[in-house]
Amino acid sequence: MTADMFLGVATGIPWTLAVTAAAFVLGAALGLPLCAMRLSNVALLRVIALVYIILFRSVPPLLWVFVFFFGLGSGYLPISAFEGVVLGLGLITAANMAEIYRGALSAIHAGQWEASEALALPSYSTYLDIIAPQLLRVSLPSSASYAVGLLKDSAIASTIGVTDISFNANYIAKSTYQGLPVFAIAALFYIMISLPVAALARAADQKLRARVAL
Amino acid sequence: MNDLLSFWLDSLPALLDGLTVSLEVTGVALAIGFPLGLLLALGVQSKARSLNLISLCVVEIGRGAPALVVLQFAYFGLPQAGLTLSSFAAAVFALAWNTGAYTSEIIRAGLESVPIGEIEASSAMGMMRVDTLRFVIIPQGLRVAAPALLGFATQMLQASSLCFAIALPELTSNAYVIGTNTFRYMEILSLAGILYAAICVPATIAVGVLEQRLGKHTR
């Protein structure tokens, strides 16, 4: 194991983080309207959301990324490898986040809605000031563990040529024939990134738990 | 439309061959991974220090490293240590490790759900620790863990698509090869997606039903 190998694999860290962060932000944002549709009174919206969620959770992430990069890319819409993987993972994340939000909503006491209504709060204020902060707090642990899972899923970006940790590990392993230490280093990097994220989420959870009584 | 259907019909046999390989590799990985998960769950709970440490390492690496990296480690890395695996064997190695690591947590939660009173009762009746595990804890614990384990099995079928990276001719690889030959990526990848969904959607619904049924009995 040499320093070159270590540094070579490490140059992929920013791309791994970029793919993970971009896909998570896209998914966390799209998850909200999707969750609202899933719980809507309009049957058509409910069905659309349900089909979306089932479809994106039942087909492998790698295949979705291929559909967007190779499928859309071959003549429909010019798309870069980075955009392809963010779109694929982001839309899958949206489906999963919608389910996480739905679970969190059911954990918020019905009295919160009743009290907002009794105080004659407008509905945007009910959602923005009353429900949203609690939703964030309740969904934080599951969102964080989903983000850690997404970090590992982001490795599939390497299959379409995004120069992330896995891509560099693959490249160095093939050019030096030193696969054993190189892939061990790559695995170590993923574990080293996920540990602080998990710790941070736990700390934030405890802090919010103390501030927002539930 | 006719054109699309005839293209799909022409490529369906190759995709079904791929699907068979996907199902085989998933099946073998689960057949090794589930018992491994049970052993790891017992190992993590064990009071023997060394056993405990080894189990924890296997679980944490299996859960912490991406399955794709473990796959490539097995296929491109192990030959350096004198262990050359075929792509099928490497896939089974990596996916079984992954399964063992994740299911050990599911199974541990199941085992811990068995009320402590039953374990105390067993020891009061003079049952040995092994018999308590075999006849009291494991049967009830696995029953609780069953829906989550089946849910994990569908995830594993999806994870088997990663074997694309080590040139195993499974569903995603075959679809990709047809795509590069015909340049009709969208059509062929959609068909592959439909095949995955055809297995995973009913399986997911079945897991949900099972969850509700088992929940009724235990509560």
Interface residues (C-beta under 8 A of the other chain):
Chain A: I54 L55 R57 S58 V59 P60 P61 L62 L63 W64 F66 V67 F70 G71 L72 G73 S74 Y76 K152 D153 S154 A155 I156 S158 T159 I165 S166 A169 N170 A173 K174 Y177 Q178 G179 L180 V182 F183 A184 A186 A187 Y190 I191 S194 L195
Chain B: E60 I61 G64 A65 P66 A67 L68 V69 V70 Q72 F73 F76 G77 L78 P79 Q80 A81 T154 Q158 A159 S160 S161 L162 F164 A165 T172 A175 Y176 G179 F183 R184 Y185 M186 L189 S190 A192 G193 Y196 A197 C200 V201 T204
